[in-house]
Amino acid sequence: MKIDSLSSWIPGYKEGTSPLVIAGPCSAESQEQVLSTARALKSIPEVKMFRAGIWKPRTRPNNFEGLGEIALPWLAEVKKETGLLTTTEVATAKHVELCLKHGIDVLWIGARTTANPFSVQEIADALKGVNIPVMVKNPINADLQLWIGALERIGHAGITKLMAIHRGFSVADKLEFRNDPLWRIPMELKVKFPELPLLCDPSHITGERELVQKVCQKAMDLDMNGLIIETHPDPSKAWSDAAQQVTPEKLKNILSNLSLKHESSTDVDYSIELNNLRAQIDRLDNELIHTLQLRKNVVEKIAQAKIKQNITALQLKRFESLMNERIEAGKKVGLEENFIKEIFDSIHEQSVKQQSDLFEKSKK
């Protein structure tokens, strides 16, 4: 994918100096609400783009689903009066058509839409020949390939002004946040596509305004390019997602309290220390690989013993017991349960595959 730098198309934005901030209400509720919010945001230097939901995909019917086309001219007024770029969510080709008609500057594809390749392709087809900037949120489920696929579909339509938005992932268990950040997934995306701007949506990750600052800081610590934060003049009266929106004044406070990191340093002592620590990591990684090789050899011996006794490769009770033991051992040394579970799920899957392959060979 060919991807343009943010500074090449966002007026007044210089990469590497401060995060790109996109702010505005979850939903456009009235002309006055939209304009009053935009006027307040204009005074915050980091805010370069105004967001407002026009069409709101809701989980259940009979909830506020946005005002639709009637609200689009209000965004045009925002740009005319404040100079801020404007952005809204699209989920269909018709939405794209209406946004282009009303001069919306940037489109974004929401998490529910990203999860459906047919819907993304419909939007991509509607965008062919129009190089308007597009932001793609991660799908609601933790599927990196689905996210990449959506980005690629939009890129193949000729869009070079492309961004990704990390808004967290839906999980069955109730955690600290509304949506689990699963930071490793956006970081893996960043490694695969280092030129792709990556923004964080702390509003949807947290679902709670008091936690927004914490997630903003985490995003900056991970060197994300910017933030998209829901901002409302009176959040308690918001027509949608009231709990996660902040006031413009609160947004200003959040941004002023961010500790920004740098990718590199000219400090010689720091460079020496970092190189020594990285050398330690390299040695530990090599030890891990060697240990996995030794484990593979033991698994092969286990498989041979099972073959002689005609025992199945997969033994669930043994695996459940092993997993519980590993999780408890990990907790004792400060490792998170999900981390341990993910590692040993992968190791066990590979072990079963190794044994199954040996079983097949023994039949020939």
Secondary structure as UniProt FT lines:
FT   HELIX           6..8
FT   TURN            11..12
FT   TURN            15..17
FT   STRAND          20..24
FT   HELIX           31..42
FT   TURN            45..46
FT   STRAND          47..51
FT   TURN            61..62
FT   HELIX           68..71
FT   HELIX           72..82
FT   STRAND          85..90
FT   HELIX           93..101
FT   TURN            102..103
FT   STRAND          106..109
FT   HELIX           111..114
FT   HELIX           117..127
FT   TURN            128..129
FT   STRAND          134..137
FT   HELIX           144..156
FT   TURN            157..158
FT   STRAND          162..166
FT   HELIX           184..192
FT   TURN            194..195
FT   STRAND          198..200
FT   HELIX           202..206
FT   HELIX           209..211
FT   HELIX           212..221
FT   TURN            222..223
FT   STRAND          226..231
FT   HELIX           235..237
FT   HELIX           242..244
FT   HELIX           248..256
FT   HELIX           268..309
FT   HELIX           316..332
FT   TURN            333..334
FT   HELIX           337..363
//
